[in-house]
Amino acid sequence: MPGKRFYIETFGCQMNVHDSEKISGVLSREGYRAADSAGESDLIVFNTCSIRHKAEQKFFSRLGRIRKLKKKNPNLRIAVAGCIAQQQGEKVLKRAPYVDFVFGPQNIHLLADLVRRSAPTVADGDNPGLAEKDLPAIRASGSRAWVAVMYGCNNFCSYCVVPYTRGRERSRPSANILREIEELAERGFREVTLLGQNVNSYRSEIGFPELLEKINSVAGIERIRFVTSHPRDLSERLISAIGELEKVCEHFHLPLQSGSTRILESMNRGYSYDEYRRRIDRLRSKVPGISLTTDIITGFPGETDADHQQTISALADVEFDGIFAFKFSPRTGTAAAVMNPQVMDEIKSRRILEILEVQDEITLKLNKKLEGSVQKVLVEGLSETDNKVLSGRTRSNKIVNFVGNAFCIGSTVPVRIVRARKHSLDGEPL
Ligand code: SF4
């Protein structure tokens, strides 16, 4: 199969982006090389997301359009990976019989075998073995790397498919994680983001704070980040580690989802708004100036105007640096999909607009406080909008754009912030 080319289309979260890096790694090890477009490839892999209806629709319409490529080139192979593959398995082959094989996120380590088979195949079983496997990864960026430390989730929030698609929580042995990060440091990576659906419930022979301590001692690594945490697992020990470990960045992403404790209960989130608020206060007392971001779901079944106003008040109360807001999307097989009353879409649209308006003002106000300050920026590359402008992030995960020498891509440089915008900062290199 030397010389065959593959092309991956990735939908969804950072975990999927990293899974695609591993899919590329396994295929390269099998002699494939990356193609620049689907039209030039011999194997197209869709790495799918089923977190919301929209993501699923987007994938199936793309799959429909790809069919004509297979008509032109019958040797073209098509594979479906990710959460839709895990959730729907055989149904994908029935719906699109021109698909060759289907493998879920728990079965990436079977890819080398799957790609050799000619018969249509489905690998959608629960496969805890993945946590033990160290798969090769072709990494997109040269200074920042994703590192999966655990898989799956045991929380069963009533709206979420992850426990069904990625299985029960399994943590990778810390020795495997450290070896991977040491290799990354040798290759010049400066920042690692630890990935897990519920990363702060990591537990192998050590717990998550201890894992951070070990990674903090890896030479060459300057910055440590991690997503996604759950408020219930934000322990005092972890808060101290964030405050004390020099390389752990002063940014924390902690999904709140709703400001209404009544809605949090029907989401099965396992904390009240007050409990969440108390943990935020502890974090801010131990790590002054820490930047906080969160996820918010609007329009959850049964959400009233009063519940919605509690979410708006929570934004004003906490003053997050940024949020990711989503309209509730019923997912087949989840408890919330059959809850009543479902909220009408135009009400969801009105509420999400209000949430974003309120938050944009807060984000701009907090960004303005950084004007005149000097920030350490890890330069990731050229800005998406202007190739004379460099772009990077502060330790608090703010995007900074500034005119500078491309020579400093991959390095951390001091930049004076001259102007705050809603979702980024303008700077001048010192
Ligand atoms: S903690 Fe996150 S991944 Fe786990 S069930 Fe809840 S929303 Fe889904």
Residues whose N, C-alpha, C, O or C-beta is under 5 A from the ligand:
A	BS01	SF4	C153 N155 F156 C157 C160 V162 Q197
